[in-house]
């Protein structure tokens, strides 16, 4: 369905072109007009959603626009970033029942410090629900920036940040949202990754040692004395399971 047109910013007259299926395509058309002419026009939504829906999309959100739409739940680091070549942290928000609210909420989130990308899509598991994926750079993410975003989203709803629940990977539990909890997750994740990296490095060292011993045996050369027997290494699945248990213990403190 084509719900977008191009209109003059000054006169509000609609340009005589075919309607466009989404804002991105309409804005690409404006971009192809060239900078001078393109600055005179804007993409404008004329589709469904009633007066409020069209106002939200065209003019942005105001306090309480997302009452009974934005759900009091967030997901941290459970979804992949839009660019698979990055390791961005994805914080997901859930909007139920009003697809017209997705684009203005996407625009709202994109304006906050630390946000490097925002995308959206339909949920595969929650009926009639859209997900807005807000990405932060994993290397530079500041929990204060994330908390500021979450605090400001509550201005669009009837609930407070204390009503939010948060979920993390590797556990089915839901936790009350607290900035310190999210910070603890990232510290715990670093410990898990370091633990597994150490185990992988130990396995590589043992494999290299074994290759060297095998080579000496093939050359009929007595192997040199080995200072110590290699220690048994738990497989990575077991290591990950152990670290996940430690992670859940940390969150429960």
Backbone bond lengths (Angstrom), bond angles and torsions (degrees), N, CA, C in turn:
res aa  C-N    CA-C-N  psi(-1)  N-CA   C-N-CA  omega(-1)  CA-C   N-CA-C  phi
1 X - - - 1.453 - - 1.533 109.16 -
2 X 1.344 116.36 133.09 1.460 121.54 -178.19 1.525 109.62 -95.71
3 X 1.338 115.43 108.69 1.466 121.13 -173.90 1.521 113.73 -113.85
4 X 1.337 117.96 3.71 1.456 120.58 -174.33 1.517 110.81 -119.74
5 X 1.336 115.58 139.85 1.461 121.81 175.46 1.525 107.94 -127.79
6 X 1.304 115.68 173.15 1.465 121.47 175.54 1.522 107.43 -114.44
7 X 1.325 115.51 129.75 1.454 118.46 -178.73 1.522 110.95 -134.57
8 X 1.310 115.25 160.05 1.458 121.72 177.92 1.519 110.37 -70.41
9 X 1.318 116.68 133.60 1.464 120.37 177.82 1.529 110.94 -66.70
10 X 1.307 116.63 -31.27 1.467 120.67 -175.46 1.524 112.01 -85.50
11 X 1.327 117.67 -53.81 1.469 120.89 -173.55 1.521 113.14 -93.55
12 X 1.347 117.53 -15.26 1.466 124.04 -177.06 1.524 112.34 69.61
13 X 1.322 117.17 9.63 1.455 120.22 177.18 1.524 109.72 -72.12
14 X 1.332 115.73 139.57 1.466 121.19 -178.78 1.523 109.87 -84.53
15 X 1.325 115.54 131.28 1.456 121.31 177.20 1.525 109.14 -68.12
16 X 1.318 115.70 139.39 1.465 120.18 -176.70 1.526 110.17 -81.69
17 X 1.318 114.61 80.16 1.465 121.99 174.44 1.520 107.25 -131.46
18 X 1.291 116.09 171.79 1.462 119.67 173.32 1.525 108.82 -66.33
19 X 1.335 119.02 148.59 1.475 120.37 173.66 1.525 110.33 -65.18
20 X 1.314 116.04 159.66 1.464 122.04 -176.63 1.524 110.11 -114.82
21 X 1.345 117.61 147.11 1.469 120.30 -176.77 1.524 114.47 -73.89
22 X 1.344 118.08 -24.56 1.462 119.43 177.76 1.525 109.59 -153.11
23 X 1.331 115.30 168.96 1.456 120.96 -174.82 1.513 112.26 -65.19
24 X 1.338 117.31 -39.32 1.457 120.03 -177.26 1.524 111.36 -58.50
25 X 1.326 116.35 -43.21 1.468 119.57 -179.14 1.523 110.50 -67.94
26 X 1.339 116.86 -40.00 1.469 120.04 177.16 1.528 110.57 -62.06
27 X 1.325 117.41 -41.44 1.461 120.70 -179.47 1.520 111.78 -70.44
28 X 1.329 117.71 -29.86 1.463 120.35 174.49 1.530 110.32 -65.15
29 X 1.333 115.92 -38.50 1.464 120.61 177.37 1.536 109.57 -61.85
30 X 1.333 116.31 -44.15 1.471 120.50 178.41 1.519 110.41 -62.78
31 X 1.318 117.24 -41.63 1.465 121.49 -179.95 1.521 111.10 -60.24
32 X 1.355 116.06 -37.32 1.465 119.54 -179.89 1.533 112.40 -71.23
33 X 1.321 117.77 -14.03 1.464 120.35 175.61 1.526 111.87 -68.32
34 X 1.305 117.04 -20.26 1.454 121.23 -174.23 1.522 110.22 99.57
35 X 1.313 116.28 158.29 1.465 120.82 -172.86 1.524 112.53 -61.89
36 X 1.319 117.95 -47.02 1.470 120.69 -174.87 1.517 111.56 -63.52
37 X 1.330 117.50 -50.73 1.455 120.89 -178.32 1.526 111.04 -73.98
38 X 1.320 116.41 -37.97 1.461 120.19 -177.23 1.506 113.36 -62.50
39 X 1.327 117.62 -30.80 1.463 120.22 -179.54 1.530 112.85 -66.96
40 X 1.328 116.85 -12.60 1.466 120.69 -178.98 1.530 112.69 -88.54
41 X 1.338 116.36 -8.09 1.461 119.70 -173.16 1.530 111.37 -124.50
42 X 1.329 115.08 162.97 1.460 121.77 178.51 1.522 109.76 -144.66
43 X 1.342 115.26 153.00 1.462 120.44 172.39 1.525 108.13 -78.86
44 X 1.330 115.43 136.34 1.469 119.42 -173.93 1.521 109.29 -135.66
45 X 1.341 115.57 131.27 1.470 121.84 -177.28 1.525 110.52 -86.80
46 X 1.346 116.65 129.44 1.469 121.72 -179.86 1.524 111.35 -126.71
47 X 1.339 116.35 14.62 1.458 120.15 -173.48 1.514 114.08 -84.82
48 X 1.325 114.67 -153.93 1.463 122.07 -175.43 1.519 110.52 -74.39
49 X 1.336 115.80 175.84 1.451 121.58 178.75 1.507 113.16 112.44
50 X 1.326 115.86 -2.69 1.459 118.81 179.05 1.516 112.02 72.46
51 X 1.312 115.19 -176.97 1.462 120.58 -177.88 1.524 112.07 -61.35
52 X 1.336 116.58 -40.73 1.460 119.49 -179.47 1.526 111.04 -66.12
53 X 1.336 116.39 -44.72 1.456 119.49 -179.68 1.512 112.25 -60.80
54 X 1.331 116.84 -43.53 1.470 120.13 178.71 1.528 111.19 -66.67
55 X 1.331 116.74 -37.82 1.463 119.38 178.12 1.523 111.70 -65.55
56 X 1.341 117.66 -41.72 1.457 120.82 179.23 1.522 110.87 -60.03
57 X 1.323 116.71 -43.64 1.453 120.37 -176.73 1.524 111.43 -71.24
58 X 1.315 116.65 -43.23 1.464 120.05 -173.56 1.521 113.82 -83.09
59 X 1.317 117.95 -29.92 1.463 120.39 -174.74 1.519 113.87 -118.03
60 X 1.337 117.42 -10.23 1.451 119.55 179.23 1.522 112.44 99.19
61 X 1.334 114.58 174.69 1.463 121.52 -174.63 1.519 111.73 -88.92
62 X 1.312 115.29 149.32 1.458 122.38 172.72 1.521 107.61 -125.05
63 X 1.358 117.95 165.14 1.465 119.81 -177.81 1.529 113.34 -50.27
64 X 1.339 113.88 134.99 1.464 124.66 175.99 1.529 113.90 73.44
65 X 1.326 117.67 9.59 1.469 119.51 175.35 1.521 111.97 -60.38
66 X 1.342 116.96 -31.08 1.467 120.22 -173.72 1.526 112.80 -103.79
67 X 1.319 116.80 22.65 1.470 119.66 172.02 1.522 109.30 -56.35
68 X 1.333 116.27 129.64 1.465 122.65 178.84 1.528 113.00 63.69
69 X 1.319 116.96 15.85 1.464 121.47 176.48 1.527 110.14 -118.02
70 X 1.339 116.33 -55.84 1.463 120.61 176.31 1.518 109.06 -75.31
71 X 1.328 116.64 123.73 1.460 120.91 -178.41 1.536 109.95 -84.02
72 X 1.332 117.58 146.27 1.478 120.56 -178.93 1.526 112.14 -80.99
73 X 1.333 115.58 57.66 1.467 120.20 178.89 1.520 107.91 -147.81
74 X 1.312 116.26 143.46 1.453 121.97 174.91 1.524 109.03 -134.50
75 X 1.305 114.73 156.02 1.455 122.03 177.58 1.518 108.13 -121.05
76 X 1.323 116.68 132.35 1.467 121.64 -178.96 1.523 109.63 -115.11
77 X 1.331 115.77 117.72 1.471 121.97 169.93 1.529 113.56 70.23
78 X 1.337 117.75 20.46 1.466 120.32 178.97 1.522 112.79 -97.52
79 X 1.329 117.92 -14.50 1.456 121.79 -178.57 1.523 110.16 -114.13
80 X 1.341 115.76 153.20 1.453 120.72 179.85 1.523 110.59 -81.06
81 X 1.331 117.58 148.07 1.468 120.15 176.35 1.517 110.89 -67.92
82 X 1.326 116.33 161.63 1.469 120.46 -177.95 1.527 111.41 -65.28
83 X 1.320 117.02 -30.13 1.460 122.11 176.58 1.526 108.27 -104.82
84 X 1.322 115.71 112.39 1.465 119.66 -175.88 1.525 113.22 -68.02
85 X 1.333 116.83 -12.04 1.460 119.68 179.00 1.523 112.02 -82.89
86 X 1.321 117.37 -5.37 1.454 120.59 177.43 1.526 109.83 -105.72
87 X 1.316 115.52 167.15 1.466 120.95 173.87 1.527 109.49 -118.11
88 X 1.331 116.01 36.63 1.456 119.99 -177.73 1.520 111.93 -60.23
89 X 1.320 115.43 147.25 1.464 121.84 172.72 1.522 108.37 -79.28
90 X 1.327 116.92 129.34 1.459 121.12 178.81 1.527 108.96 -107.45
91 X 1.333 115.34 122.34 1.463 122.15 173.50 1.527 106.72 -107.49
92 X 1.325 116.54 119.83 1.461 120.67 -173.57 1.522 111.11 -104.94
93 X 1.341 114.91 135.07 1.459 123.25 173.66 1.532 108.26 -113.78
94 X 1.331 115.93 152.55 1.461 121.03 -173.48 1.531 110.42 -122.55
95 X 1.337 116.03 128.14 1.463 122.00 179.05 1.521 108.71 -121.50
96 X 1.299 116.04 129.99 1.467 120.36 -172.11 1.526 111.62 -114.47
97 X 1.337 114.75 129.62 1.459 121.06 165.08 1.503 117.76 87.12
98 X 1.335 119.09 -15.14 1.468 120.32 -176.24 1.534 108.47 -131.57
99 X 1.323 118.38 87.96 1.471 120.05 -177.60 1.521 113.12 -61.91
100 X 1.343 117.22 -24.43 1.470 119.66 179.16 1.529 112.29 -65.11
101 X 1.346 116.98 -17.37 1.469 120.01 -178.63 1.524 112.49 -82.80
102 X 1.327 117.38 -11.81 1.463 120.23 -172.22 1.525 111.78 -68.68
103 X 1.313 117.94 -49.72 1.467 120.55 -177.65 1.527 111.82 -62.62
104 X 1.349 119.24 -47.75 1.477 116.85 177.79 1.524 113.26 -63.18
105 X 1.335 118.13 -32.21 1.459 118.92 177.43 1.523 110.33 -71.31
106 X 1.318 117.08 -37.58 1.475 121.21 174.04 1.522 110.11 -58.06
107 X 1.333 116.58 -46.99 1.464 120.42 178.57 1.528 111.04 -62.05
108 X 1.314 116.30 -40.49 1.461 121.99 179.60 1.525 110.49 -59.16
109 X 1.322 117.42 -47.77 1.465 121.64 -176.53 1.524 112.21 -68.62
110 X 1.332 116.65 -32.09 1.469 120.16 -174.29 1.519 112.83 -67.24
111 X 1.328 118.23 -14.79 1.459 121.67 -174.45 1.526 113.46 -87.44
112 X 1.332 118.24 -4.42 1.464 120.29 -172.96 1.524 112.04 -89.79
113 X 1.328 114.82 150.94 1.459 121.73 179.73 1.523 110.22 -59.59
114 X 1.327 115.39 140.10 1.458 121.03 176.97 1.510 114.53 88.54
115 X 1.324 118.75 -17.60 1.472 121.57 -178.45 1.526 108.84 -77.57
116 X 1.328 116.97 124.96 1.464 120.43 -178.18 1.520 112.63 -105.93
117 X 1.333 117.76 -17.65 1.466 120.47 178.07 1.519 108.65 -165.52
118 X 1.332 116.09 151.52 1.460 121.77 175.89 1.523 107.85 -138.42
119 X 1.313 116.39 133.37 1.462 121.53 178.73 1.524 108.03 -137.04
120 X 1.314 117.44 174.21 1.463 119.79 179.86 1.526 109.98 -151.89
121 X 1.310 115.78 163.27 1.463 121.87 177.92 1.511 109.61 -172.80
122 X 1.318 115.73 173.68 1.460 121.32 178.33 1.518 110.02 -85.24
123 X 1.325 116.14 143.87 1.459 120.62 177.50 1.521 110.30 -73.90
124 X 1.331 115.68 137.48 1.466 120.65 176.63 1.523 112.02 -85.06
125 X 1.322 117.37 -15.08 1.466 120.32 -173.11 1.524 113.90 -116.82
126 X 1.338 117.54 -21.36 1.459 120.40 -179.27 1.528 108.31 -112.03
127 X 1.324 118.50 114.92 1.468 120.63 -175.50 1.524 112.15 -60.12
128 X 1.332 114.84 143.01 1.461 122.02 172.30 1.527 112.27 56.45
129 X 1.323 116.07 36.15 1.463 121.00 -176.16 1.530 109.95 -131.33
130 X 1.326 115.35 137.75 1.458 121.76 175.03 1.526 109.46 -107.65
131 X 1.326 115.60 153.41 1.461 121.50 179.76 1.524 108.77 -120.12
132 X 1.318 116.23 132.52 1.468 121.63 173.64 1.523 107.05 -107.62
133 X 1.334 115.63 121.97 1.458 122.30 -175.35 1.533 108.93 -101.11
134 X 1.324 116.53 113.47 1.461 121.99 -179.07 1.529 107.74 -105.20
135 X 1.337 116.28 123.84 1.464 120.49 -173.97 1.527 112.17 -107.46
136 X 1.341 113.58 138.71 1.468 122.21 174.31 1.528 108.14 -123.11
137 X 1.309 116.92 147.20 1.457 120.87 175.38 1.529 109.17 -67.62
138 X 1.316 116.38 124.24 1.468 119.73 -175.83 1.522 112.36 -62.69
139 X 1.321 116.71 -32.57 1.461 119.68 -176.39 1.526 112.23 -75.17
140 X 1.322 117.34 -26.59 1.460 119.79 -173.39 1.525 113.54 -121.40
141 X 1.333 117.42 4.75 1.461 119.66 -176.02 1.527 110.57 -57.42
142 X 1.329 114.62 133.45 1.463 122.32 178.81 1.529 107.23 -113.22
143 X 1.313 116.63 121.62 1.459 120.64 -178.33 1.530 110.93 -58.86
144 X 1.318 117.09 -29.14 1.467 120.43 178.05 1.523 110.91 -64.10
145 X 1.338 117.09 -37.68 1.468 120.50 177.70 1.522 110.59 -65.74
146 X 1.326 116.09 -43.99 1.465 119.87 178.85 1.525 110.72 -63.29
147 X 1.322 116.63 -43.25 1.464 119.87 -179.85 1.526 111.05 -64.42
148 X 1.326 116.82 -37.76 1.467 120.08 177.59 1.523 110.70 -61.09
149 X 1.311 116.91 -43.69 1.465 120.91 176.94 1.523 110.92 -59.76
150 X 1.327 116.79 -47.50 1.464 120.42 -178.22 1.524 111.12 -64.11
151 X 1.320 116.82 -42.13 1.467 119.97 178.19 1.532 111.00 -60.56
152 X 1.326 116.71 -41.72 1.465 120.01 -177.42 1.529 111.94 -71.32
153 X 1.328 117.79 -30.30 1.471 118.49 177.99 1.526 111.47 -63.67
154 X 1.320 116.65 -28.39 1.469 118.37 -178.47 1.527 111.66 -69.23
155 X 1.329 117.72 -18.57 1.473 120.00 175.59 1.529 110.91 -67.34
156 X 1.325 116.05 -19.60 1.463 120.57 -178.96 1.523 112.16 -89.84
157 X 1.334 116.34 -1.98 1.460 120.68 -172.26 1.525 109.98 -131.95
158 X 1.354 113.83 -174.25 1.460 119.82 178.24 1.522 111.55 -100.23
159 X 1.359 118.35 0.74 1.462 119.02 -177.82 1.525 110.98 -111.98
160 X 1.334 115.70 171.97 1.465 122.27 179.36 1.525 109.37 -108.58
161 X 1.318 115.89 173.39 1.468 119.70 179.84 1.525 111.44 -63.27
162 X 1.319 117.19 -25.42 1.460 120.49 179.12 1.522 111.84 -69.41
163 X 1.326 117.18 -16.71 1.470 121.18 177.67 1.519 112.54 -83.64
164 X 1.334 116.92 -15.64 1.465 120.25 -179.67 1.533 110.48 -69.15
165 X 1.326 115.14 142.65 1.461 120.77 165.47 1.525 107.40 -113.15
166 X 1.327 116.00 154.41 1.458 120.72 -177.29 1.522 109.15 -130.93
167 X 1.325 115.82 141.97 1.468 121.72 175.82 1.522 108.79 -120.09
168 X 1.357 114.74 153.19 1.448 122.35 -179.13 1.521 108.88 -129.04
169 X 1.337 117.33 163.48 1.463 118.99 174.79 1.529 111.64 -67.76
170 X 1.327 115.28 159.29 1.472 123.47 174.46 1.529 113.46 71.12
171 X 1.328 118.34 9.35 1.458 119.84 174.62 1.520 108.88 -152.10
172 X 1.330 116.77 141.78 1.463 121.11 178.89 1.521 112.70 -88.41
173 X 1.318 116.36 -2.36 1.461 119.96 -175.66 1.524 111.38 -73.87
174 X 1.332 115.41 151.25 1.457 122.68 171.25 1.522 107.93 -108.76
175 X 1.326 115.59 139.37 1.450 120.37 -176.76 1.528 109.86 -123.51
176 X 1.327 118.10 146.16 1.470 119.57 171.64 1.524 109.40 -61.45
177 X 1.319 116.83 136.18 1.455 120.03 -177.54 1.524 111.56 -68.40
178 X 1.334 114.54 128.90 1.460 122.57 172.05 1.532 107.03 -148.00
179 X 1.332 117.65 136.45 1.473 119.05 178.96 1.528 112.84 -55.70
180 X 1.335 117.01 -39.57 1.460 119.79 -179.60 1.522 111.75 -63.67
181 X 1.336 116.30 -31.86 1.459 120.54 178.57 1.525 110.42 -65.70
182 X 1.322 116.92 -44.22 1.464 120.58 179.49 1.529 109.96 -65.63
183 X 1.319 116.39 -41.64 1.455 120.03 177.09 1.525 111.09 -60.44
184 X 1.326 116.36 -40.95 1.466 121.07 179.67 1.524 110.85 -64.70
185 X 1.342 115.97 -34.91 1.463 119.66 178.08 1.525 110.43 -60.72
186 X 1.346 116.80 -47.75 1.450 119.14 -177.34 1.520 111.77 -65.97
187 X 1.317 117.61 -36.76 1.462 119.98 175.86 1.520 110.44 -65.81
188 X 1.333 116.39 -40.51 1.453 120.35 178.72 1.513 110.88 -65.87
189 X 1.326 116.22 -39.42 1.458 120.48 178.59 1.522 110.35 -62.00
190 X 1.330 116.80 -41.53 1.457 120.24 178.00 1.526 110.60 -60.32
191 X 1.330 116.62 -40.82 1.471 119.35 179.43 1.529 110.28 -64.99
192 X 1.345 117.11 -41.55 1.466 120.59 178.33 1.515 111.25 -61.12
193 X 1.358 115.67 -47.15 1.451 119.67 -178.78 1.526 110.70 -63.43
194 X 1.327 116.62 -41.35 1.463 119.74 178.39 1.522 111.03 -63.54
195 X 1.347 116.28 -40.41 1.462 120.81 -179.83 1.531 110.18 -61.36
196 X 1.324 116.04 -47.65 1.459 119.73 -178.85 1.527 110.76 -67.53
197 X 1.321 117.55 -38.05 1.460 120.33 178.49 1.526 110.45 -62.07
198 X 1.326 116.61 -40.39 1.456 120.49 177.87 1.527 110.73 -62.65
199 X 1.333 116.15 -42.09 1.464 119.55 179.88 1.522 111.23 -66.43
200 X 1.341 116.44 -39.42 1.467 118.91 179.06 1.528 110.33 -65.68
201 X 1.337 116.39 -40.67 1.463 120.19 178.86 1.527 110.70 -63.90
202 X 1.341 116.61 -38.96 1.463 120.20 179.37 1.525 110.54 -65.91
203 X 1.324 116.73 -39.85 1.459 120.12 179.14 1.522 111.07 -65.38
204 X 1.356 116.05 -40.61 1.466 118.80 178.51 1.525 110.89 -63.38
205 X 1.342 116.38 -41.97 1.461 120.12 -179.91 1.527 110.72 -62.94
206 X 1.334 116.95 -41.85 1.465 120.53 179.50 1.523 110.75 -65.89
207 X 1.348 116.16 -38.34 1.462 119.59 179.67 1.518 110.89 -65.42
208 X 1.351 116.19 -42.85 1.457 120.24 178.27 1.521 110.83 -63.03
209 X 1.328 116.92 -39.68 1.463 120.88 178.69 1.524 110.89 -63.63
210 X 1.346 115.56 -40.45 1.455 119.71 -179.58 1.526 111.15 -67.63
211 X 1.319 116.55 -39.01 1.466 120.21 177.23 1.515 110.33 -61.47
212 X 1.329 116.60 -41.54 1.462 120.59 179.33 1.527 110.76 -64.28
213 X 1.333 117.36 -43.06 1.470 120.33 178.25 1.521 111.37 -63.64
214 X 1.351 116.12 -42.08 1.469 119.77 178.94 1.514 111.39 -62.62
215 X 1.330 115.99 -40.03 1.457 119.81 -179.80 1.520 110.93 -63.97
216 X 1.331 117.48 -40.65 1.456 121.23 179.68 1.522 110.94 -66.66
217 X 1.334 116.45 -36.75 1.455 119.52 177.54 1.527 110.77 -65.85
218 X 1.327 116.75 -39.22 1.458 119.85 178.03 1.525 111.36 -65.78
219 X 1.312 117.27 -30.33 1.465 121.39 178.90 1.519 111.88 -84.74
220 X 1.373 116.08 4.77 1.455 121.59 -177.26 1.522 111.96 56.69
221 X 1.338 113.13 32.23 1.460 118.55 177.77 1.517 108.17 -108.16
222 X 1.327 117.02 125.04 1.466 118.53 179.69 1.527 110.69 -57.42
223 X 1.292 117.17 129.97 1.476 118.89 179.59 1.514 111.12 -67.03
224 X 1.341 113.64 148.55 1.454 118.59 176.35 1.519 109.65 -68.76
225 X 1.336 113.60 154.05 1.459 117.73 178.11 1.513 110.07 -61.10
226 X 1.321 114.92 138.48 1.456 120.72 177.46 1.516 108.21 -98.00
227 X 1.309 116.43 131.66 1.456 120.66 -173.11 1.512 111.95 -59.65
228 X 1.315 117.91 -39.39 1.464 119.88 -176.84 1.517 108.73 -151.73
229 X 1.334 114.57 149.45 1.461 119.06 176.55 1.524 109.18 -68.06
230 X 1.328 116.69 137.92 1.468 117.84 177.16 1.516 111.02 -63.67
231 X 1.335 115.26 141.66 1.457 120.64 -179.77 1.527 110.14 -80.46
232 X 1.320 117.72 143.48 1.465 119.49 177.63 1.527 110.57 -62.86
233 X 1.315 115.31 142.31 1.454 121.26 -178.00 1.514 109.53 -114.62
234 X 1.324 116.58 127.83 1.455 120.36 175.17 1.518 108.53 -66.33
235 X 1.336 116.37 144.49 1.458 117.59 177.47 1.524 109.92 -66.35
236 X 1.343 116.41 162.81 1.465 120.13 -171.17 1.517 112.01 -67.21
237 X 1.340 117.18 -31.23 1.456 118.59 177.33 1.524 110.86 -62.31
238 X 1.345 115.44 -43.22 1.454 119.28 179.53 1.524 109.77 -67.08
239 X 1.344 116.09 -41.01 1.462 119.33 178.71 1.517 110.77 -60.15
240 X 1.334 116.32 -42.80 1.452 119.95 -179.85 1.520 110.90 -65.60
241 X 1.334 116.70 -41.09 1.463 119.83 178.80 1.527 110.78 -61.78
242 X 1.337 115.52 -42.81 1.464 119.13 179.01 1.523 110.85 -62.56
243 X 1.331 115.82 -43.92 1.454 118.37 -177.95 1.520 111.05 -68.33
244 X 1.353 117.10 -32.00 1.462 119.81 177.16 1.522 111.43 -64.45
245 X 1.334 115.84 -38.72 1.456 119.28 177.84 1.520 110.19 -63.52
246 X 1.340 115.48 -41.40 1.461 118.92 177.34 1.517 110.40 -63.05
247 X 1.347 116.31 -38.96 1.474 121.07 179.59 1.509 110.48 -61.93
248 X 1.349 118.41 -46.50 1.454 121.03 -179.45 1.522 110.35 -64.39
249 X 1.341 117.02 -36.70 1.458 119.90 176.68 1.521 109.97 -62.20
250 X 1.345 116.30 -41.49 1.464 119.59 -179.69 1.526 110.86 -62.26
251 X 1.345 117.05 -44.06 1.450 120.08 -177.81 1.518 111.72 -67.26
252 X 1.317 115.50 -28.15 1.457 118.44 -177.90 1.512 114.15 -78.39
253 X 1.341 115.73 -9.76 1.485 118.67 -177.15 1.505 110.85 -73.46
